Amino acid sequence: MSTPALAIGQIDTVLCGRAVPCLRPNGSPGGLSAIAKQPVAGPVAVGPLGLAGDEQGDTRVHGGPDKAIHHYALEHYPAWRVELGARAVLDAPGAFGENLASRGVTEANLCWGDQVRIGSCRLELAQSRQPCWKLNTRFATPDMALRVQRTGRTGWYWRVLQEGSLQAGDGIYLLARPHPEWPLTRVIALLYERELDPAVLRAFAQLQLPPSWQRIVQRRLDSGQVEDWSARVQGG
């Protein structure tokens, strides 16, 4: 007899967005952004690149199979309201450009490679978010991306293993946890607390890492140095 899936959370809101022109924090043109996503009612089809009707502004660094669906925990919103004060952007889900806003799962109780069922979809946790300067513009706060990075309240991305559909109200069911020793909090600490221990980096490299993460680990192993994040979090 198979082990029943474990209910670990519930989707509150499903969101999609179109890519539109945006500005960098210094006021210069910043290309396209789809960070301002809006709630979607009813079932939404999910394919290998994410939700039907959703777009990404810069497909060099956003979207793709390893960033198909962005998920953010509503549990983090009260802390942001305390730290930032009243902000209209925090009045409803979608402040961080997420596709899924939920309760029950956070970076503390999800692990790298977790597989879950939401609706009729099977998803795999592919990576945590590396926040970029577009959050600075969205929140009108020059160091917002850095704040997200430092707090570890980053959100994460799902890879789509089985296409289907999902909608607000769906449960989140844990199907497999191949790496319980790698909760996202540990991964985020490795990335942003500038881990350089070769043994830790090599252990992390044994996981199924997206190519960009493989390059980060290999560069640290080769150089003994961490990467410069200023362009990503400041935007020029």
C-alpha positions in Angstrom: 0.0 0.0 0.0 1.4 3.4 -1.0 1.9 6.1 1.7 -0.7 8.8 1.4 0.4 12.3 0.5 0.9 14.6 3.5 -1.1 17.8 3.4 1.3 20.7 4.3 -0.4 23.8 3.1 -3.1 25.5 1.0 -3.0 27.9 -2.0 -4.6 31.2 -1.1 -4.2 33.0 -4.5 -3.0 32.2 -8.0 -1.5 35.2 -9.9 -0.4 35.9 -13.5 1.1 39.0 -15.1 2.0 40.5 -18.4 5.4 42.0 -19.2 5.4 45.8 -19.4 8.1 48.5 -19.5 9.7 49.3 -16.1 12.3 51.7 -14.7 15.5 51.0 -12.8 15.8 52.5 -9.3 17.8 55.4 -10.8 14.9 56.2 -13.2 16.5 54.9 -16.3 14.7 52.4 -18.6 14.8 48.9 -17.2 13.4 46.8 -20.0 10.3 44.7 -19.3 8.9 43.4 -16.0 5.9 41.2 -15.1 6.3 41.6 -11.4 2.9 43.2 -10.9 0.8 40.0 -11.1 -3.0 39.9 -10.6 -5.2 37.2 -9.1 -6.7 34.7 -11.4 -10.1 33.0 -10.7 -10.8 29.4 -11.4 -8.5 26.6 -12.7 -5.3 27.7 -14.4 -3.4 25.4 -16.8 0.2 24.6 -15.9 2.8 23.6 -18.5 6.5 23.1 -18.3 7.2 26.8 -18.4 4.6 27.7 -15.8 1.0 29.1 -15.7 -1.0 29.8 -18.8 -1.2 33.6 -19.3 1.8 34.4 -17.2 4.9 36.2 -18.7 8.4 37.1 -17.6 10.1 40.4 -18.4 13.6 39.2 -19.0 13.8 35.5 -20.0 17.6 35.5 -19.6 17.2 35.5 -15.8 13.5 34.8 -15.2 11.3 31.9 -16.2 12.3 28.7 -17.9 11.8 25.1 -16.6 13.8 25.7 -13.5 11.9 28.8 -12.6 8.5 27.8 -13.9 6.4 28.9 -10.9 7.3 31.4 -8.2 5.8 30.7 -4.8 5.7 33.0 -1.7 4.5 32.5 1.8 1.8 34.8 3.1 3.2 34.1 6.6 5.9 36.7 5.7 3.6 39.6 4.9 3.0 40.7 8.6 6.8 40.9 9.2 7.2 43.1 6.1 4.4 45.4 7.3 6.1 45.8 10.6 9.5 46.5 9.0 8.3 48.7 6.1 5.2 50.3 7.5 1.9 50.6 5.7 2.4 49.9 2.0 -0.4 49.5 -0.5 1.6 46.8 -2.3 1.4 44.7 0.8 -2.3 44.9 1.1 -2.9 41.8 -1.0 -1.0 38.8 -2.3 1.3 39.4 -5.2 3.7 42.0 -3.7 6.7 39.9 -4.6 5.7 38.9 -8.1 4.7 35.5 -6.9 2.5 33.1 -9.0 1.3 31.2 -5.9 0.6 32.8 -2.5 -0.1 30.2 0.3 -0.2 29.4 3.9 1.4 26.4 5.6 4.8 26.2 3.8 7.8 28.5 4.1 11.5 28.3 3.5 11.8 26.7 7.0 9.7 23.6 6.3 10.4 23.0 2.6 13.5 21.2 1.3 15.5 21.3 -1.9 14.0 18.7 -4.3 10.7 18.4 -2.5 7.9 17.1 -4.8 4.4 18.2 -4.2 0.9 17.9 -5.7 -1.1 21.0 -6.2 -4.4 20.5 -8.1 -3.5 17.9 -10.8 0.1 19.1 -11.1 3.2 17.4 -9.7 5.9 20.0 -8.9 9.5 19.8 -7.7 11.2 22.5 -5.7 14.0 23.7 -8.1 15.6 26.6 -6.3 15.2 29.5 -3.9 14.8 33.0 -5.3 17.7 35.3 -5.9 15.9 38.7 -5.5 16.7 41.4 -8.0 16.5 45.2 -8.2 12.9 45.2 -9.6 11.8 44.7 -6.0 13.4 48.0 -5.2 11.3 49.7 -7.8 8.1 47.9 -6.8 8.4 48.8 -3.1 10.0 52.2 -3.7 12.7 51.1 -1.3 16.3 51.3 -2.6 17.5 48.2 -0.7 14.4 46.0 -0.8 16.1 43.2 -2.8 18.9 43.2 -0.3 16.4 43.1 2.6 14.7 40.1 1.0 18.0 38.4 0.6 19.2 39.2 4.2 16.0 38.1 5.9 15.8 34.8 4.0 12.2 35.5 3.1 12.9 35.0 -0.5 10.3 32.6 -1.9 11.1 29.7 -4.2 10.6 28.3 -7.6 8.9 25.1 -8.7 9.8 22.9 -11.7 6.8 21.2 -13.4 7.1 17.4 -13.4 3.5 16.7 -14.4 1.4 19.2 -16.3 -2.2 19.9 -15.2 -4.1 22.7 -13.6 -4.4 24.4 -10.2 -6.5 27.0 -8.5 -6.9 29.0 -5.3 -8.1 26.8 -2.5 -6.1 23.8 -3.6 -4.2 21.9 -1.0 -0.4 21.4 -1.1 0.5 17.7 -0.6 4.0 16.5 0.0 4.8 13.5 -2.2 8.5 13.0 -1.8 11.4 14.6 0.2 14.7 13.3 -1.1 16.9 15.8 0.7 15.6 16.4 4.2 19.0 17.6 5.3 18.7 20.6 2.9 15.9 22.8 4.1 15.7 26.0 2.1 16.8 27.9 5.1 20.1 26.0 4.9 20.4 26.6 1.2 19.7 30.4 1.6 22.3 30.6 4.4 24.9 28.8 2.1 24.2 31.3 -0.7 24.0 34.6 1.2 26.1 34.0 4.3 29.0 33.4 1.9 29.7 29.8 2.5 33.2 28.8 1.3 33.8 25.5 3.1 34.7 23.1 0.2 33.1 20.1 2.0 29.8 21.9 2.3 29.9 23.2 -1.2 30.7 19.7 -2.6 27.9 18.2 -0.6 25.5 20.8 -2.0 26.8 20.2 -5.6 25.6 16.5 -5.3 22.0 17.7 -5.5 20.2 18.4 -8.7 21.2 22.0 -9.2 20.1 24.2 -12.1 23.0 25.2 -14.3 23.3 28.7 -12.9 23.6 27.3 -9.3 26.2 24.7 -10.5 28.3 27.6 -11.8 28.0 29.5 -8.5 29.3 26.4 -6.6 32.1 25.7 -9.0 33.3 29.3 -9.0 33.4 29.3 -5.2 35.3 26.0 -5.2 37.8 27.2 -7.9 38.4 30.8 -6.6 37.7 30.6 -2.9 35.6 33.8 -3.3 32.0 34.6 -3.4 30.2 36.4 -6.2 29.4 40.2 -6.4 25.7 40.7 -6.1 25.6 44.5 -6.5 24.3 44.6 -10.1 21.5 42.1 -9.2 20.3 43.8 -6.0 21.0 47.5 -7.0 20.2 47.6 -10.7 22.6 50.4 -11.6 
